Amino acid sequence: MTFATVMACLDVDRSNANLLGVVGAVARRFGSRVIGVAARQASGHFVQARAGGLSEPLEHDTRKFRDLAGQAEAEFRAALGDVARLEWRRIFTAGPVHEQIADEARSADLVVSTIEGDGRFFFPSGQAAVGDLLMRLGRPVLAAPPEASTLEFKEAFVCWKDTREARRAVADALPALKASERVTVIEIVKAADELDRARRGLADLSDWLAIHEVPATCMAEIGSGTEAQQLAAIAKDLKADVVVAGAFGHSRLREWAFGGVTSDLLLRADCCVLASH
């Protein structure tokens, strides 16, 4: 398993230098093809102009986006000039950006984006709702904090729960885990009487990882404080450069744990977070 194709979601309104540093580190490690994507949802007056047959607002918006996307493409190609296979896509849509990006993600093994300090993923300029996007992608997402400019694959930290989402995240993260020098897996439990059950599950997970050539240190700890705070503190102590976590969903797309533990972890993490649903 590898990340043969990486999709980089660029913002056309700001520099993408740090994000492209992370994308480049991944691409060089795995020999990946990189698809750069810039997208924007049309403004309200664009949609009204199109419906009314007016051309001037439509042409103004499309021209402005084309210019901004051109600058983003130039930055993309300059930053990744040593990557053998680059592809560029720009999307100007009247519909939701997250639907367009999710459709494009069919081409990728991994989608990389920046996460802002207010907890939003900035998928290309359109600020797609992260819950909607991740619930639809069917691909893992590598979320990079704004200050992250590379990924060294020294220490990977897996936030484990014996759930479908966590199992999916670990399976999706196998290339990153195999590339990392050290892998630590920790499950947080609520009480001491849950430790034996957690350790049995972690022993199975450790065996499964070993079969996939990922030696890992697996342990269970009793929770102290909020789970997100404890996980973020562990990641900091380990000096993790990537955290692997499941994105836990509820029945309604916007009511899920990106408003809970996973969201809080992303906000507190000083490193990249690889999340799957």
Secondary structure, DSSP 4 states (H G I P E B T S, - for coil): ----EEEEE--TTS--HHHHHHHHHHHHHHT-EEEEEEEEEPPHHHHHHHHHT--HHHHHHHHHHHHHHHHHHHHHHHHTTT-S-EEEEEEEESS-HHHHHHHHGGG-SEEEEEB-TTS-B--TTT---HHHHHHHH-S-EEEE-TT------SEEEEE--SSHHHHHHHHHTHHHHHHSSEEEEEEEESSGGGHHHHHHHHHHHHHHHHHTT---EEEEEE--S-HHHHHHHHHHHHT-SEEEEE----SSTTSSGGGTHHHHHHHH-SSEEEEE-
